[in-house]
C-alpha cells in the first residue's frame, strides 16, 4: 500500500485545535468536508488503512470537476461528490465530469502548492471555460439516485448507531434479498464477487483473517442495485430502528417458509443448512425456536425418505445386473464369491454389504438353496502358491503393483483364503523386500 494514499486530505482525522483556529472553521464543519459521516453511516473504522480499503475502487485518485459549477459559484469550490467514480457527471448541469485540463490534458492533483481552484497547475489555463459533454439519457436516472445517496452519506446522521450500524444494515439487506427471492451465491455471482462478501454484508460472519477479501463501499452500491433499491431506502432510519427489535418466532417462521418456497422454485435440495444459509442464520440458532425446529426436522425426514427411495431404485438396478452374472458364473461352473461379483459390477465388497442389504440377502438365498458351488472352493497350499506366483508374474510383465487387491481377481480366491496362507504371505513379503531394495 502506498504511503501517499493514506495521507489523502479528505480522510477523517482528528481536527487539530490549532488548525481549526487558524482556519476559523468549527469542528463540525471541518468533518463535513471529509468522508467522516459516510464512514460513520456504515459503522466502519476511522483508521486510515481500514478506510483506504473500504473506499478502494470508489473514489478517484485525481480531482474531477464540473466546469459549469466552477464558473457559476463564487468563490469556486470542489464538491466531495465529484470524487466518487459511481457518479459519471454533475446532476445540476447534466454534464460529464472532466478529470483533466482541457487546455493541456494534464490530470489535476489532489493537493496543490498554491490553491487556485479554477486554474490548471500545469498550464495556468482557466478550468471554468472547459467544455463538458452532456450526460446520456440512460445514465440520468442512476446519476440522480447515486447523487441523492451520496448526499445523504456525506451529511451528518440524525442518530448514529455506531457499532450496531453494520448489523442493522446487514439485516436490512438480508430481508430485502429474501423478498426478492435471491440466494447468497446468486447475489455474489451478479456482483462478480466472492460469497464471503455477501455473507459479510448480511452480517452473518465477520471475517477477520487475511485470506478473505474485505467489503468495499462499491459492494454495498452494487448489492443495492441488484435488489432494486437506492441506498437511501435501505438506510432509512425508521426501517433500521424497527430492526433493533429482535425478530419473533413468527417472523422467522415466515422467513423459513419463504426460503423453502425459493428452494423449491429452483429445484434445490431443501436441507436445514440450506434454509439457514438463505436466512443468513446458523442452523443451531434456528433450532432454538420450537416451531422452526419442527419445520426443519420435517424436511430432514423428507430428505432421508427421498434418499432411501433413491437408494432403493439404485439397489433394484444393481440386482438386475448381478443376477445375470450369477447365472453366467453358475453355467461356467465357477465359484460364486460375493467379493468377485461386486468387483464385476464395479462395487466394493464392504460398501455393498453396508448399503445394499437386499443384495446380501439375495446372495445368501442362493447359498441356502445350494443351486451350485456358491462358496469358494477348497484349495491346497501348493495350488495357492502356484496360482499366486503366476498372478505376480503377470502383474510384473504388465508393470502393475503387487498387491492382494490386484492378485485376488486373477486367482479367483477370497481375501480370507489369501490372508490365511503363510506361504502366500511369505511370497508377497519377499517381493516387497525385493522392491524396496531396488528403490534404495
Buried (B, 14 or more C-beta within 10 A) or exposed (E): EEEEBEEBEBBBBEBEEEEBEEEEBEEEEBBBBBBBBBBBBBBBEBEBEEBBBBBBEBBBEEBBBBBBBBBEBEEBEBBBBBBBBBBBBBBEBBBBBBBBBBBEEBEBEBEEEEEEBBBBBBEEBBBBEBEBEEBEEEBBEBBEBBBBBBBBBBEEBEEEBEEEBBBBBBBBBBBBBBEBBBBBEBBBEBBEBEBBBBBBBBBBEEBEEEEBBBBBBBBBBBBBBBBEBBBBBBBBEEBBEEBEEEBEEEEBBEBBEBBBEBBEEEEEEBBBEBBBBBBBBBBEEBBEBEEBBEBBEEBEEEBEEEEEEEEEEEBEEBEEEBEEBBEEBBEEEBBBBBBBBBBBEEBEBEEBBEBBEEBBEBBEEBEEEEEBEBEBEEBEEEEBBEBBBEBBEEBEEEEEEBEBEBBBEBBBBBBEBBEEBEEBEEBBEEBEEEEEEEEE
